[in-house]
């Protein structure tokens, strides 16, 4: 039986292999379809107890396509390539974060 290499895991989808841009776009599309407001966050050395990361710009209140969010992820990745980057979905009715997933890990070939 083969097991995953020992490394710190972040978020629910971090146990899966790295996602492609198309897979990330599908997750973002789901987020938009649910009416969640996407935002991009980053953190250089996140700890499991860290619930709040640094927000990249303002949340994307007017985003209507996954491409708009991916463009912000690319900008954040270009400026903070040494940081973990995640996309979160905020539900403005429940007033809480409803989903999040990592889209970039530093020193990683795919994220």
Gaussian input, Z-matrix of N, CA and C with variables (Angstrom, degrees):
# hf/3-21g

backbone

0 1
 N
 C     1     B1
 C     2     B2     1     A1
 N     3     B3     2     A2     1     D1
 C     4     B4     3     A3     2     D2
 C     5     B5     4     A4     3     D3
 N     6     B6     5     A5     4     D4
 C     7     B7     6     A6     5     D5
 C     8     B8     7     A7     6     D6
 N     9     B9     8     A8     7     D7
 C    10    B10     9     A9     8     D8
 C    11    B11    10    A10     9     D9
 N    12    B12    11    A11    10    D10
 C    13    B13    12    A12    11    D11
 C    14    B14    13    A13    12    D12
 N    15    B15    14    A14    13    D13
 C    16    B16    15    A15    14    D14
 C    17    B17    16    A16    15    D15
 N    18    B18    17    A17    16    D16
 C    19    B19    18    A18    17    D17
 C    20    B20    19    A19    18    D18
 N    21    B21    20    A20    19    D19
 C    22    B22    21    A21    20    D20
 C    23    B23    22    A22    21    D21
 N    24    B24    23    A23    22    D22
 C    25    B25    24    A24    23    D23
 C    26    B26    25    A25    24    D24
 N    27    B27    26    A26    25    D25
 C    28    B28    27    A27    26    D26
 C    29    B29    28    A28    27    D27
 N    30    B30    29    A29    28    D28
 C    31    B31    30    A30    29    D29
 C    32    B32    31    A31    30    D30
 N    33    B33    32    A32    31    D31
 C    34    B34    33    A33    32    D32
 C    35    B35    34    A34    33    D33
 N    36    B36    35    A35    34    D34
 C    37    B37    36    A36    35    D35
 C    38    B38    37    A37    36    D36
 N    39    B39    38    A38    37    D37
 C    40    B40    39    A39    38    D38
 C    41    B41    40    A40    39    D39
 N    42    B42    41    A41    40    D40
 C    43    B43    42    A42    41    D41
 C    44    B44    43    A43    42    D42
 N    45    B45    44    A44    43    D43
 C    46    B46    45    A45    44    D44
 C    47    B47    46    A46    45    D45
 N    48    B48    47    A47    46    D46
 C    49    B49    48    A48    47    D47
 C    50    B50    49    A49    48    D48
 N    51    B51    50    A50    49    D49
 C    52    B52    51    A51    50    D50
 C    53    B53    52    A52    51    D51
 N    54    B54    53    A53    52    D52
 C    55    B55    54    A54    53    D53
 C    56    B56    55    A55    54    D54
 N    57    B57    56    A56    55    D55
 C    58    B58    57    A57    56    D56
 C    59    B59    58    A58    57    D57
 N    60    B60    59    A59    58    D58
 C    61    B61    60    A60    59    D59
 C    62    B62    61    A61    60    D60
 N    63    B63    62    A62    61    D61
 C    64    B64    63    A63    62    D62
 C    65    B65    64    A64    63    D63
 N    66    B66    65    A65    64    D64
 C    67    B67    66    A66    65    D65
 C    68    B68    67    A67    66    D66
 N    69    B69    68    A68    67    D67
 C    70    B70    69    A69    68    D68
 C    71    B71    70    A70    69    D69
 N    72    B72    71    A71    70    D70
 C    73    B73    72    A72    71    D71
 C    74    B74    73    A73    72    D72
 N    75    B75    74    A74    73    D73
 C    76    B76    75    A75    74    D74
 C    77    B77    76    A76    75    D75
 N    78    B78    77    A77    76    D76
 C    79    B79    78    A78    77    D77
 C    80    B80    79    A79    78    D78
 N    81    B81    80    A80    79    D79
 C    82    B82    81    A81    80    D80
 C    83    B83    82    A82    81    D81
 N    84    B84    83    A83    82    D82
 C    85    B85    84    A84    83    D83
 C    86    B86    85    A85    84    D84
 N    87    B87    86    A86    85    D85
 C    88    B88    87    A87    86    D86
 C    89    B89    88    A88    87    D87
 N    90    B90    89    A89    88    D88
 C    91    B91    90    A90    89    D89
 C    92    B92    91    A91    90    D90
 N    93    B93    92    A92    91    D91
 C    94    B94    93    A93    92    D92
 C    95    B95    94    A94    93    D93
 N    96    B96    95    A95    94    D94
 C    97    B97    96    A96    95    D95
 C    98    B98    97    A97    96    D96
 N    99    B99    98    A98    97    D97
 C   100   B100    99    A99    98    D98
 C   101   B101   100   A100    99    D99
 N   102   B102   101   A101   100   D100
 C   103   B103   102   A102   101   D101
 C   104   B104   103   A103   102   D102
 N   105   B105   104   A104   103   D103
 C   106   B106   105   A105   104   D104
 C   107   B107   106   A106   105   D105
 N   108   B108   107   A107   106   D106
 C   109   B109   108   A108   107   D107
 C   110   B110   109   A109   108   D108
 N   111   B111   110   A110   109   D109
 C   112   B112   111   A111   110   D110
 C   113   B113   112   A112   111   D111
 N   114   B114   113   A113   112   D112
 C   115   B115   114   A114   113   D113
 C   116   B116   115   A115   114   D114
 N   117   B117   116   A116   115   D115
 C   118   B118   117   A117   116   D116
 C   119   B119   118   A118   117   D117
 N   120   B120   119   A119   118   D118
 C   121   B121   120   A120   119   D119
 C   122   B122   121   A121   120   D120
 N   123   B123   122   A122   121   D121
 C   124   B124   123   A123   122   D122
 C   125   B125   124   A124   123   D123
 N   126   B126   125   A125   124   D124
 C   127   B127   126   A126   125   D125
 C   128   B128   127   A127   126   D126
 N   129   B129   128   A128   127   D127
 C   130   B130   129   A129   128   D128
 C   131   B131   130   A130   129   D129
 N   132   B132   131   A131   130   D130
 C   133   B133   132   A132   131   D131
 C   134   B134   133   A133   132   D132
 N   135   B135   134   A134   133   D133
 C   136   B136   135   A135   134   D134
 C   137   B137   136   A136   135   D135
 N   138   B138   137   A137   136   D136
 C   139   B139   138   A138   137   D137
 C   140   B140   139   A139   138   D138
 N   141   B141   140   A140   139   D139
 C   142   B142   141   A141   140   D140
 C   143   B143   142   A142   141   D141
 N   144   B144   143   A143   142   D142
 C   145   B145   144   A144   143   D143
 C   146   B146   145   A145   144   D144
 N   147   B147   146   A146   145   D145
 C   148   B148   147   A147   146   D146
 C   149   B149   148   A148   147   D147
 N   150   B150   149   A149   148   D148
 C   151   B151   150   A150   149   D149
 C   152   B152   151   A151   150   D150
 N   153   B153   152   A152   151   D151
 C   154   B154   153   A153   152   D152
 C   155   B155   154   A154   153   D153
 N   156   B156   155   A155   154   D154
 C   157   B157   156   A156   155   D155
 C   158   B158   157   A157   156   D156
 N   159   B159   158   A158   157   D157
 C   160   B160   159   A159   158   D158
 C   161   B161   160   A160   159   D159
 N   162   B162   161   A161   160   D160
 C   163   B163   162   A162   161   D161
 C   164   B164   163   A163   162   D162
 N   165   B165   164   A164   163   D163
 C   166   B166   165   A165   164   D164
 C   167   B167   166   A166   165   D165
 N   168   B168   167   A167   166   D166
 C   169   B169   168   A168   167   D167
 C   170   B170   169   A169   168   D168
 N   171   B171   170   A170   169   D169
 C   172   B172   171   A171   170   D170
 C   173   B173   172   A172   171   D171
 N   174   B174   173   A173   172   D172
 C   175   B175   174   A174   173   D173
 C   176   B176   175   A175   174   D174
 N   177   B177   176   A176   175   D175
 C   178   B178   177   A177   176   D176
 C   179   B179   178   A178   177   D177
 N   180   B180   179   A179   178   D178
 C   181   B181   180   A180   179   D179
 C   182   B182   181   A181   180   D180
 N   183   B183   182   A182   181   D181
 C   184   B184   183   A183   182   D182
 C   185   B185   184   A184   183   D183
 N   186   B186   185   A185   184   D184
 C   187   B187   186   A186   185   D185
 C   188   B188   187   A187   186   D186
 N   189   B189   188   A188   187   D187
 C   190   B190   189   A189   188   D188
 C   191   B191   190   A190   189   D189
 N   192   B192   191   A191   190   D190
 C   193   B193   192   A192   191   D191
 C   194   B194   193   A193   192   D192
 N   195   B195   194   A194   193   D193
 C   196   B196   195   A195   194   D194
 C   197   B197   196   A196   195   D195
 N   198   B198   197   A197   196   D196
 C   199   B199   198   A198   197   D197
 C   200   B200   199   A199   198   D198
 N   201   B201   200   A200   199   D199
 C   202   B202   201   A201   200   D200
 C   203   B203   202   A202   201   D201
 N   204   B204   203   A203   202   D202
 C   205   B205   204   A204   203   D203
 C   206   B206   205   A205   204   D204
 N   207   B207   206   A206   205   D205
 C   208   B208   207   A207   206   D206
 C   209   B209   208   A208   207   D207
 N   210   B210   209   A209   208   D208
 C   211   B211   210   A210   209   D209
 C   212   B212   211   A211   210   D210
 N   213   B213   212   A212   211   D211
 C   214   B214   213   A213   212   D212
 C   215   B215   214   A214   213   D213
 N   216   B216   215   A215   214   D214
 C   217   B217   216   A216   215   D215
 C   218   B218   217   A217   216   D216
 N   219   B219   218   A218   217   D217
 C   220   B220   219   A219   218   D218
 C   221   B221   220   A220   219   D219
 N   222   B222   221   A221   220   D220
 C   223   B223   222   A222   221   D221
 C   224   B224   223   A223   222   D222
 N   225   B225   224   A224   223   D223
 C   226   B226   225   A225   224   D224
 C   227   B227   226   A226   225   D225
 N   228   B228   227   A227   226   D226
 C   229   B229   228   A228   227   D227
 C   230   B230   229   A229   228   D228
 N   231   B231   230   A230   229   D229
 C   232   B232   231   A231   230   D230
 C   233   B233   232   A232   231   D231
 N   234   B234   233   A233   232   D232
 C   235   B235   234   A234   233   D233
 C   236   B236   235   A235   234   D234
 N   237   B237   236   A236   235   D235
 C   238   B238   237   A237   236   D236
 C   239   B239   238   A238   237   D237
 N   240   B240   239   A239   238   D238
 C   241   B241   240   A240   239   D239
 C   242   B242   241   A241   240   D240
 N   243   B243   242   A242   241   D241
 C   244   B244   243   A243   242   D242
 C   245   B245   244   A244   243   D243
 N   246   B246   245   A245   244   D244
 C   247   B247   246   A246   245   D245
 C   248   B248   247   A247   246   D246
 N   249   B249   248   A248   247   D247
 C   250   B250   249   A249   248   D248
 C   251   B251   250   A250   249   D249
 N   252   B252   251   A251   250   D250
 C   253   B253   252   A252   251   D251
 C   254   B254   253   A253   252   D252
 N   255   B255   254   A254   253   D253
 C   256   B256   255   A255   254   D254
 C   257   B257   256   A256   255   D255
 N   258   B258   257   A257   256   D256
 C   259   B259   258   A258   257   D257
 C   260   B260   259   A259   258   D258
 N   261   B261   260   A260   259   D259
 C   262   B262   261   A261   260   D260
 C   263   B263   262   A262   261   D261
 N   264   B264   263   A263   262   D262
 C   265   B265   264   A264   263   D263
 C   266   B266   265   A265   264   D264
 N   267   B267   266   A266   265   D265
 C   268   B268   267   A267   266   D266
 C   269   B269   268   A268   267   D267
 N   270   B270   269   A269   268   D268
 C   271   B271   270   A270   269   D269
 C   272   B272   271   A271   270   D270
 N   273   B273   272   A272   271   D271
 C   274   B274   273   A273   272   D272
 C   275   B275   274   A274   273   D273
 N   276   B276   275   A275   274   D274
 C   277   B277   276   A276   275   D275
 C   278   B278   277   A277   276   D276
 N   279   B279   278   A278   277   D277
 C   280   B280   279   A279   278   D278
 C   281   B281   280   A280   279   D279
 N   282   B282   281   A281   280   D280
 C   283   B283   282   A282   281   D281
 C   284   B284   283   A283   282   D282
 N   285   B285   284   A284   283   D283
 C   286   B286   285   A285   284   D284
 C   287   B287   286   A286   285   D285
 N   288   B288   287   A287   286   D286
 C   289   B289   288   A288   287   D287
 C   290   B290   289   A289   288   D288
 N   291   B291   290   A290   289   D289
 C   292   B292   291   A291   290   D290
 C   293   B293   292   A292   291   D291
 N   294   B294   293   A293   292   D292
 C   295   B295   294   A294   293   D293
 C   296   B296   295   A295   294   D294
 N   297   B297   296   A296   295   D295
 C   298   B298   297   A297   296   D296
 C   299   B299   298   A298   297   D297
 N   300   B300   299   A299   298   D298
 C   301   B301   300   A300   299   D299
 C   302   B302   301   A301   300   D300
 N   303   B303   302   A302   301   D301
 C   304   B304   303   A303   302   D302
 C   305   B305   304   A304   303   D303
 N   306   B306   305   A305   304   D304
 C   307   B307   306   A306   305   D305
 C   308   B308   307   A307   306   D306
 N   309   B309   308   A308   307   D307
 C   310   B310   309   A309   308   D308
 C   311   B311   310   A310   309   D309
 N   312   B312   311   A311   310   D310
 C   313   B313   312   A312   311   D311
 C   314   B314   313   A313   312   D312
 N   315   B315   314   A314   313   D313
 C   316   B316   315   A315   314   D314
 C   317   B317   316   A316   315   D315
 N   318   B318   317   A317   316   D316
 C   319   B319   318   A318   317   D317
 C   320   B320   319   A319   318   D318
 N   321   B321   320   A320   319   D319
 C   322   B322   321   A321   320   D320
 C   323   B323   322   A322   321   D321
 N   324   B324   323   A323   322   D322
 C   325   B325   324   A324   323   D323
 C   326   B326   325   A325   324   D324
 N   327   B327   326   A326   325   D325
 C   328   B328   327   A327   326   D326
 C   329   B329   328   A328   327   D327
 N   330   B330   329   A329   328   D328
 C   331   B331   330   A330   329   D329
 C   332   B332   331   A331   330   D330

   B1=1.4458
   B2=1.5287
   B3=1.2998
   B4=1.4596
   B5=1.5242
   B6=1.3077
   B7=1.4549
   B8=1.5195
   B9=1.3215
   B10=1.4556
   B11=1.5206
   B12=1.3381
   B13=1.4680
   B14=1.5239
   B15=1.3167
   B16=1.4571
   B17=1.5214
   B18=1.3002
   B19=1.4572
   B20=1.5167
   B21=1.3014
   B22=1.4585
   B23=1.5217
   B24=1.3136
   B25=1.4619
   B26=1.5150
   B27=1.3187
   B28=1.4521
   B29=1.5132
   B30=1.3040
   B31=1.4577
   B32=1.5259
   B33=1.2927
   B34=1.4625
   B35=1.5246
   B36=1.3148
   B37=1.4609
   B38=1.5227
   B39=1.3211
   B40=1.4642
   B41=1.5207
   B42=1.3238
   B43=1.4552
   B44=1.5209
   B45=1.3091
   B46=1.4601
   B47=1.5254
   B48=1.3258
   B49=1.4733
   B50=1.5272
   B51=1.3264
   B52=1.4732
   B53=1.5255
   B54=1.3339
   B55=1.4565
   B56=1.5246
   B57=1.3278
   B58=1.4622
   B59=1.5305
   B60=1.3173
   B61=1.4681
   B62=1.5291
   B63=1.3406
   B64=1.4707
   B65=1.5250
   B66=1.3241
   B67=1.4644
   B68=1.5228
   B69=1.3185
   B70=1.4680
   B71=1.5263
   B72=1.3351
   B73=1.4667
   B74=1.5262
   B75=1.3231
   B76=1.4706
   B77=1.5274
   B78=1.3320
   B79=1.4661
   B80=1.5296
   B81=1.3275
   B82=1.4686
   B83=1.5246
   B84=1.3361
   B85=1.4668
   B86=1.5245
   B87=1.3220
   B88=1.4662
   B89=1.5331
   B90=1.3216
   B91=1.4658
   B92=1.5383
   B93=1.3238
   B94=1.4643
   B95=1.5310
   B96=1.3363
   B97=1.4712
   B98=1.5283
   B99=1.3247
   B100=1.4617
   B101=1.5282
   B102=1.3261
   B103=1.4565
   B104=1.5238
   B105=1.3339
   B106=1.4626
   B107=1.5290
   B108=1.3003
   B109=1.4609
   B110=1.5256
   B111=1.3377
   B112=1.4614
   B113=1.5285
   B114=1.3170
   B115=1.4638
   B116=1.5229
   B117=1.3174
   B118=1.4589
   B119=1.5249
   B120=1.3373
   B121=1.4630
   B122=1.5224
   B123=1.3376
   B124=1.4610
   B125=1.5233
   B126=1.3262
   B127=1.4664
   B128=1.5202
   B129=1.3361
   B130=1.4595
   B131=1.5210
   B132=1.3199
   B133=1.4544
   B134=1.5271
   B135=1.3203
   B136=1.4565
   B137=1.5266
   B138=1.2960
   B139=1.4557
   B140=1.5254
   B141=1.3267
   B142=1.4704
   B143=1.5295
   B144=1.3192
   B145=1.4617
   B146=1.5349
   B147=1.3412
   B148=1.4647
   B149=1.5259
   B150=1.3040
   B151=1.4581
   B152=1.5254
   B153=1.3170
   B154=1.4621
   B155=1.5217
   B156=1.3177
   B157=1.4474
   B158=1.5241
   B159=1.3352
   B160=1.4576
   B161=1.5288
   B162=1.3211
   B163=1.4626
   B164=1.5230
   B165=1.3292
   B166=1.4672
   B167=1.5226
   B168=1.3070
   B169=1.4679
   B170=1.5307
   B171=1.3120
   B172=1.4591
   B173=1.5262
   B174=1.3343
   B175=1.4655
   B176=1.5273
   B177=1.3078
   B178=1.4658
   B179=1.5297
   B180=1.3304
   B181=1.4623
   B182=1.5226
   B183=1.3157
   B184=1.4663
   B185=1.5274
   B186=1.3341
   B187=1.4657
   B188=1.5212
   B189=1.3216
   B190=1.4618
   B191=1.5236
   B192=1.3401
   B193=1.4616
   B194=1.5272
   B195=1.3224
   B196=1.4665
   B197=1.5278
   B198=1.3286
   B199=1.4672
   B200=1.5300
   B201=1.3181
   B202=1.4630
   B203=1.5296
   B204=1.3167
   B205=1.4683
   B206=1.5247
   B207=1.3383
   B208=1.4651
   B209=1.5246
   B210=1.3223
   B211=1.4694
   B212=1.5258
   B213=1.3216
   B214=1.4716
   B215=1.5223
   B216=1.3334
   B217=1.4651
   B218=1.5219
   B219=1.3229
   B220=1.4802
   B221=1.5235
   B222=1.3336
   B223=1.4709
   B224=1.5250
   B225=1.3170
   B226=1.4688
   B227=1.5280
   B228=1.3211
   B229=1.4659
   B230=1.5293
   B231=1.3329
   B232=1.4667
   B233=1.5280
   B234=1.3307
   B235=1.4612
   B236=1.5307
   B237=1.3203
   B238=1.4667
   B239=1.5210
   B240=1.3186
   B241=1.4622
   B242=1.5272
   B243=1.3249
   B244=1.4638
   B245=1.5323
   B246=1.3226
   B247=1.4632
   B248=1.5285
   B249=1.3171
   B250=1.4584
   B251=1.5248
   B252=1.3178
   B253=1.4661
   B254=1.5207
   B255=1.3342
   B256=1.4614
   B257=1.5250
   B258=1.3195
   B259=1.4608
   B260=1.5184
   B261=1.3193
   B262=1.4605
   B263=1.5257
   B264=1.3124
   B265=1.4573
   B266=1.5164
   B267=1.3205
   B268=1.4625
   B269=1.5198
   B270=1.3268
   B271=1.4632
   B272=1.5248
   B273=1.3356
   B274=1.4652
   B275=1.5257
   B276=1.3336
   B277=1.4631
   B278=1.5268
   B279=1.3266
   B280=1.4699
   B281=1.5268
   B282=1.3459
   B283=1.4665
   B284=1.5290
   B285=1.3388
   B286=1.4638
   B287=1.5306
   B288=1.3084
   B289=1.4566
   B290=1.5254
   B291=1.3119
   B292=1.4576
   B293=1.5220
   B294=1.3209
   B295=1.4594
   B296=1.5185
   B297=1.3187
   B298=1.4532
   B299=1.5276
   B300=1.3147
   B301=1.4537
   B302=1.5183
   B303=1.3218
   B304=1.4611
   B305=1.5260
   B306=1.3267
   B307=1.4630
   B308=1.5227
   B309=1.3339
   B310=1.4664
   B311=1.5230
   B312=1.3277
   B313=1.4566
   B314=1.5313
   B315=1.3353
   B316=1.4760
   B317=1.5347
   B318=1.3025
   B319=1.4704
   B320=1.5121
   B321=1.3080
   B322=1.4639
   B323=1.5191
   B324=1.3051
   B325=1.4637
   B326=1.5214
   B327=1.3321
   B328=1.4593
   B329=1.5194
   B330=1.3070
   B331=1.4665
   B332=1.4766
   A1=108.39
   A2=116.08
   A3=121.49
   A4=108.88
   A5=116.44
   A6=121.07
   A7=109.80
   A8=115.85
   A9=120.87
   A10=109.90
   A11=117.79
   A12=119.23
   A13=110.48
   A14=116.00
   A15=120.04
   A16=109.66
   A17=114.83
   A18=122.14
   A19=107.42
   A20=116.13
   A21=120.30
   A22=109.61
   A23=116.73
   A24=122.20
   A25=109.68
   A26=115.63
   A27=122.53
   A28=108.80
   A29=117.35
   A30=122.88
   A31=111.45
   A32=116.04
   A33=122.41
   A34=112.44
   A35=118.08
   A36=121.08
   A37=113.56
   A38=119.50
   A39=120.62
   A40=112.32
   A41=118.44
   A42=120.95
   A43=112.04
   A44=116.78
   A45=121.52
   A46=109.72
   A47=117.05
   A48=118.45
   A49=109.36
   A50=117.32
   A51=120.03
   A52=111.22
   A53=115.49
   A54=120.96
   A55=110.86
   A56=115.32
   A57=120.72
   A58=108.13
   A59=116.41
   A60=119.97
   A61=111.36
   A62=117.12
   A63=119.54
   A64=110.96
   A65=117.30
   A66=120.57
   A67=110.79
   A68=116.38
   A69=120.22
   A70=109.02
   A71=116.80
   A72=120.75
   A73=111.08
   A74=117.82
   A75=120.71
   A76=110.91
   A77=116.98
   A78=120.17
   A79=110.30
   A80=116.14
   A81=120.32
   A82=110.40
   A83=116.94
   A84=120.02
   A85=110.65
   A86=117.32
   A87=121.04
   A88=109.56
   A89=115.25
   A90=121.16
   A91=109.93
   A92=116.36
   A93=120.72
   A94=111.37
   A95=116.60
   A96=120.69
   A97=111.52
   A98=116.71
   A99=120.94
   A100=111.99
   A101=116.85
   A102=120.86
   A103=113.31
   A104=117.33
   A105=120.74
   A106=110.10
   A107=115.79
   A108=121.97
   A109=107.79
   A110=118.20
   A111=120.17
   A112=111.89
   A113=114.16
   A114=121.39
   A115=107.40
   A116=116.05
   A117=122.28
   A118=107.19
   A119=116.14
   A120=121.82
   A121=108.83
   A122=116.29
   A123=120.71
   A124=109.54
   A125=114.70
   A126=121.37
   A127=107.55
   A128=115.94
   A129=119.39
   A130=112.42
   A131=117.32
   A132=120.77
   A133=109.38
   A134=117.72
   A135=119.74
   A136=111.98
   A137=115.81
   A138=123.11
   A139=108.10
   A140=117.63
   A141=119.08
   A142=113.94
   A143=116.90
   A144=120.06
   A145=113.01
   A146=117.30
   A147=120.89
   A148=110.02
   A149=116.37
   A150=119.72
   A151=111.48
   A152=117.16
   A153=121.33
   A154=109.54
   A155=115.62
   A156=122.10
   A157=107.67
   A158=116.45
   A159=120.99
   A160=109.28
   A161=115.60
   A162=121.31
   A163=110.23
   A164=116.20
   A165=122.32
   A166=107.14
   A167=117.28
   A168=123.14
   A169=110.04
   A170=117.36
   A171=121.60
   A172=109.78
   A173=117.92
   A174=118.53
   A175=110.04
   A176=116.10
   A177=121.62
   A178=109.58
   A179=115.71
   A180=122.35
   A181=112.64
   A182=117.11
   A183=120.31
   A184=113.26
   A185=118.27
   A186=120.43
   A187=110.44
   A188=115.28
   A189=120.21
   A190=112.25
   A191=116.86
   A192=120.13
   A193=110.42
   A194=116.40
   A195=119.94
   A196=112.36
   A197=116.94
   A198=120.45
   A199=111.50
   A200=117.34
   A201=120.74
   A202=110.76
   A203=116.22
   A204=120.70
   A205=109.66
   A206=117.31
   A207=120.48
   A208=111.67
   A209=117.99
   A210=120.30
   A211=110.76
   A212=116.94
   A213=120.36
   A214=111.03
   A215=116.88
   A216=120.74
   A217=109.63
   A218=117.00
   A219=120.68
   A220=111.48
   A221=116.89
   A222=120.00
   A223=110.73
   A224=115.85
   A225=120.42
   A226=110.03
   A227=116.86
   A228=122.03
   A229=110.92
   A230=116.75
   A231=120.55
   A232=111.22
   A233=117.02
   A234=120.37
   A235=113.27
   A236=116.95
   A237=121.58
   A238=110.86
   A239=116.67
   A240=120.73
   A241=112.44
   A242=117.18
   A243=121.40
   A244=112.15
   A245=117.92
   A246=122.26
   A247=111.40
   A248=114.51
   A249=121.13
   A250=106.77
   A251=116.75
   A252=121.25
   A253=108.08
   A254=115.50
   A255=119.03
   A256=110.21
   A257=114.37
   A258=122.43
   A259=106.51
   A260=116.34
   A261=120.16
   A262=109.15
   A263=115.35
   A264=121.83
   A265=108.80
   A266=116.36
   A267=121.90
   A268=109.25
   A269=116.61
   A270=122.35
   A271=107.75
   A272=116.52
   A273=119.29
   A274=112.46
   A275=119.29
   A276=121.53
   A277=110.14
   A278=115.76
   A279=120.76
   A280=112.23
   A281=116.13
   A282=122.55
   A283=111.81
   A284=115.73
   A285=119.51
   A286=110.15
   A287=113.87
   A288=120.70
   A289=107.49
   A290=117.43
   A291=120.35
   A292=113.72
   A293=117.80
   A294=119.88
   A295=109.87
   A296=115.61
   A297=121.09
   A298=108.77
   A299=115.33
   A300=120.04
   A301=109.36
   A302=115.61
   A303=122.88
   A304=109.34
   A305=116.05
   A306=121.18
   A307=112.81
   A308=117.15
   A309=120.31
   A310=109.50
   A311=114.98
   A312=121.32
   A313=107.20
   A314=117.65
   A315=118.77
   A316=110.67
   A317=115.51
   A318=122.13
   A319=112.65
   A320=116.40
   A321=120.91
   A322=108.02
   A323=117.09
   A324=119.44
   A325=113.80
   A326=119.23
   A327=118.98
   A328=113.99
   A329=119.42
   A330=121.14
   A331=111.91
   D1=132.66
   D2=179.39
   D3=-98.07
   D4=136.13
   D5=178.00
   D6=-113.90
   D7=163.86
   D8=177.41
   D9=-70.48
   D10=148.05
   D11=176.28
   D12=-63.35
   D13=150.00
   D14=-179.82
   D15=-73.15
   D16=116.97
   D17=175.43
   D18=-158.71
   D19=157.40
   D20=-179.88
   D21=-66.86
   D22=135.50
   D23=-179.25
   D24=-104.46
   D25=140.75
   D26=179.35
   D27=-127.59
   D28=135.57
   D29=173.44
   D30=62.63
   D31=169.41
   D32=-176.04
   D33=-65.47
   D34=-47.02
   D35=-173.90
   D36=-78.71
   D37=-0.95
   D38=-178.02
   D39=-70.56
   D40=-12.62
   D41=177.19
   D42=-82.20
   D43=-12.79
   D44=178.21
   D45=-87.44
   D46=161.86
   D47=173.34
   D48=-60.54
   D49=158.72
   D50=179.80
   D51=-54.18
   D52=139.32
   D53=-178.67
   D54=-85.23
   D55=147.79
   D56=173.49
   D57=-80.60
   D58=169.46
   D59=177.32
   D60=-60.65
   D61=-34.57
   D62=178.74
   D63=-67.22
   D64=-39.03
   D65=178.23
   D66=-68.31
   D67=-38.36
   D68=176.85
   D69=-64.12
   D70=-42.09
   D71=179.62
   D72=-61.35
   D73=-37.11
   D74=178.07
   D75=-65.36
   D76=-40.47
   D77=177.87
   D78=-64.61
   D79=-41.05
   D80=178.99
   D81=-66.75
   D82=-39.80
   D83=177.93
   D84=-61.48
   D85=-40.73
   D86=176.47
   D87=-59.87
   D88=-44.42
   D89=179.89
   D90=-58.72
   D91=-46.75
   D92=179.98
   D93=-66.33
   D94=-38.64
   D95=179.02
   D96=-63.06
   D97=-30.79
   D98=179.37
   D99=-81.16
   D100=-7.07
   D101=-179.96
   D102=86.42
   D103=12.25
   D104=179.36
   D105=-78.47
   D106=151.00
   D107=178.93
   D108=-95.28
   D109=117.95
   D110=-179.16
   D111=-79.08
   D112=150.46
   D113=174.62
   D114=-148.43
   D115=156.38
   D116=179.40
   D117=-114.09
   D118=132.56
   D119=178.87
   D120=-128.28
   D121=157.06
   D122=178.06
   D123=-143.14
   D124=156.52
   D125=178.78
   D126=-157.66
   D127=134.78
   D128=-176.64
   D129=-72.42
   D130=-45.37
   D131=-178.43
   D132=-137.20
   D133=76.14
   D134=-176.02
   D135=-69.74
   D136=142.88
   D137=175.80
   D138=-107.67
   D139=152.76
   D140=179.28
   D141=-56.42
   D142=-25.90
   D143=-179.43
   D144=-85.75
   D145=-6.01
   D146=178.86
   D147=-78.06
   D148=112.61
   D149=178.08
   D150=-95.88
   D151=-19.50
   D152=-178.08
   D153=-119.36
   D154=124.21
   D155=175.55
   D156=-105.50
   D157=173.07
   D158=178.62
   D159=-76.29
   D160=130.37
   D161=-178.33
   D162=-80.13
   D163=130.56
   D164=174.59
   D165=-86.41
   D166=112.54
   D167=-177.21
   D168=55.27
   D169=-159.18
   D170=177.31
   D171=-90.67
   D172=159.62
   D173=173.83
   D174=-57.12
   D175=154.12
   D176=-175.40
   D177=-89.47
   D178=73.08
   D179=-176.06
   D180=-58.55
   D181=-35.76
   D182=-174.72
   D183=-100.39
   D184=12.22
   D185=-178.80
   D186=-65.78
   D187=132.10
   D188=179.09
   D189=-120.72
   D190=-8.82
   D191=179.94
   D192=-139.44
   D193=152.62
   D194=177.67
   D195=-61.09
   D196=-28.60
   D197=-177.97
   D198=-62.43
   D199=-36.49
   D200=178.09
   D201=-61.89
   D202=-41.30
   D203=-179.90
   D204=-71.35
   D205=-42.70
   D206=178.33
   D207=-61.27
   D208=-34.69
   D209=176.60
   D210=-62.50
   D211=-40.78
   D212=177.41
   D213=-67.24
   D214=-37.74
   D215=177.07
   D216=-61.74
   D217=-43.26
   D218=179.46
   D219=-63.80
   D220=-41.11
   D221=177.72
   D222=-63.07
   D223=-44.75
   D224=179.65
   D225=-64.04
   D226=-42.00
   D227=179.13
   D228=-62.08
   D229=-38.33
   D230=179.98
   D231=-67.40
   D232=-37.62
   D233=-177.95
   D234=-85.14
   D235=-33.22
   D236=-176.83
   D237=-124.96
   D238=58.24
   D239=-177.45
   D240=-67.60
   D241=-16.89
   D242=179.36
   D243=-90.43
   D244=8.62
   D245=-176.47
   D246=-117.15
   D247=157.33
   D248=169.08
   D249=-77.41
   D250=139.00
   D251=-179.65
   D252=-126.59
   D253=134.72
   D254=178.03
   D255=-134.13
   D256=157.48
   D257=174.64
   D258=-107.96
   D259=132.51
   D260=177.77
   D261=-118.95
   D262=156.28
   D263=174.97
   D264=-118.10
   D265=124.98
   D266=-177.76
   D267=-108.17
   D268=128.23
   D269=177.48
   D270=-93.89
   D271=111.37
   D272=-175.92
   D273=-76.88
   D274=-11.46
   D275=175.42
   D276=-81.75
   D277=-49.42
   D278=179.53
   D279=-80.29
   D280=-14.26
   D281=-179.65
   D282=60.86
   D283=47.76
   D284=178.38
   D285=-154.71
   D286=163.44
   D287=174.86
   D288=-77.46
   D289=128.43
   D290=-175.88
   D291=-107.47
   D292=-22.41
   D293=177.07
   D294=-155.52
   D295=155.58
   D296=175.61
   D297=-159.78
   D298=151.06
   D299=176.41
   D300=-157.10
   D301=148.89
   D302=-178.20
   D303=-79.17
   D304=134.27
   D305=177.93
   D306=-116.45
   D307=-7.34
   D308=178.22
   D309=-154.30
   D310=130.60
   D311=172.17
   D312=-118.40
   D313=135.93
   D314=179.52
   D315=-63.94
   D316=148.58
   D317=179.68
   D318=57.81
   D319=33.42
   D320=178.13
   D321=-117.92
   D322=144.79
   D323=-175.70
   D324=-76.41
   D325=-27.01
   D326=-174.06
   D327=-108.16
   D328=-48.58
   D329=-173.58
   D330=-57.31

